[in-house]
Amino acid sequence: MKRYWRLITIVTVVVLTIGTFYIQSSLAASDLPGVTIETVSGDADEMDPVTIGGNYNADGQLVNVHVDKTGATYSNEQSLFQRLRGSVQERVQELREEHRGFMRGKQGNAVSYLEADNKLAYASVTNQIVSQGDKAAFDIAVLDKESGETTSFTVPVPDRATYNYLYIDDVQMSDDELVLITRNITKDGKKEERLYHADMGEQTISDGETILSQDHTNTNKRDVNFNILTSGDGTAPRKDILFRKRKQITVSEGDQDKQQAQEFETKTAGYVAYNLKTGETQELDTPEALADQAAISRDDTTLYFKNGEKVTVYNFEKGEITQKIALPESSSSSSAKDRRSGSVMRIKDNKGYILTRNEDMPQRLLVLDLASGDTLYEGRISFDDIDDNATVYLSNLTID
């Protein structure tokens, strides 16, 4: 009898929890602002494949929001199951629908996957926080899409005791070997970008090599950092790994007497390309006009820079600027606030999709024909009836 009462109690708690969830969501959703997407110029059908993501912050309550051609959808307007699904990246959700068996139990970060030709590969790190005494290991799997066979194994991370923390930055393929690019943080706080080769036949992992490491010649260890530049699809194969080097410079020294903190500004300090075939690392010789600018996107051997009223297209393999695309005047801003917040760009089917990322609303979406440089669409995105103490920040761009 006790067993039945325990079951009844569990069911009651679950029902009450879900019921409370829907009541709270319904009440909160009634206060959310509507969205207006105004076509400034061009064909509104260019919005069809676009989803813009961000968050709405009111009174300290953060709500995720997605905007497409039909309007805005807030996370607390969705069912519990939709929210759980929404926490998974769109590209990974597509893979789950296409390869249900292989994707079962896999994590939701697109950089852990590679889809190339007839293979789908996956890698993650178990027990990432090595400092807690756990044994970090690579969890690796490759699906042959033609035969449906999966090869998978788990192998300890080499020299794992050296690190406090590590995670996957990218997964690629070279000469039939799986290549894992990882961000490792050593015991003394030094950041390294490392590369490991996984032999799927022997089910072994190489000792790894360091591609980049944090410059410890500076007294402030935050001075030099780096991150991988990817295209819109984090699962896409590439022949090289491209890194943006960043340097933090002091803007204000601060004043302890006035309780003013020291302020920093991040500047681009160059780009580094690692060729997966040759294993060579090369500093890119970018033109002086682009040397300290942050690329907003890459595509194969091309970098895209947005500076005010134009997008500059730079082929880093040829070492030359191949195109300058003028943007509508309404999309550019000379304010320091806009220059600081930047833009995000995605590329698909020779079209460039740019979301201006301003702290002030409205934001804009631009669709460019990269062959001709023409602007195919410009839309203005604004939220209606936002409270004075609320903010909306749109920063993610997905192209179906």
Secondary structure, DSSP 8 states (H G I E B T S, - for coil): -HHHHHHHHHHHHHHHHHHHHHHHHHHHHTT---EEEEEEEE-GGGGTTEEEEEEEEETTEEEEEEEETTEEEEGGGS-HHHHHHHTS-HHHHHHHHH-HHHHTT--S-GGGEEEETTEEEEEEEES-BGGGT---EEEEEEEETTT--EEEEEEE-TTGGGEEEEEEEEEEEETTEEEEEEEEEETTS-EEEEEEEEETTTTEE---EEEEE--TTSSSTTSEEEEEE--S-TT---SEEEEEEEEEEEEE--BTTTTB--EEEEEEEEEEEEETTT--EEE----GGGTT---SEEETTEEEEEETTEEEEEETTTTEEEEEEE--GGG----HHHHHH-EEEEEETTEEEEEE--SSS-EEEEEEETTT--EEEEEEEEESS--TTEEEEEEEEEE-
